[in-house]
Amino acid sequence: MVAVAAKDAVGRYGEDVAARHLVEQGYEVVRRNWRCEHGEIDIVARDGGCLVVCEVKTRRSTRFGLPVEAITWRRLGRLRRLAGCYLAVSGSHSAGVRIDVVSVLCQPRGAAQVEHLRGVA
């Protein structure tokens, strides 16, 4: 049970870092951890007129690769479906929809390393 709690804490930390990063880049964070029967969107944001569905991947080390390497084509397909569900449920209108990935690598000391990939799918 402790390992699950630690993993959840790392995930929450990464999402907090990612949300701050997006706000610093001028995005408006609309929702966090939006869920439906098909899955979860970590962050829904707006970049101007574009709705951005953002997947956050956080790791404490590169032992198993960089966080972004955990994003598979299957996951990207699920995010596309989730984006459609979000639009249908929220009634949101936007000029476009984009899927971004924010990779957060925790550091032993200091700020986390953040990599933001725009328009991955």
Beta strands, then each sheet from edge to edge (+ up, - down):
strand 1: 28-36
strand 2: 39-47
strand 3: 50-59
strand 4: 96-105
strand 5: 113-117
sheet 1: 1+ 2- 3+ 4+ 5-
end
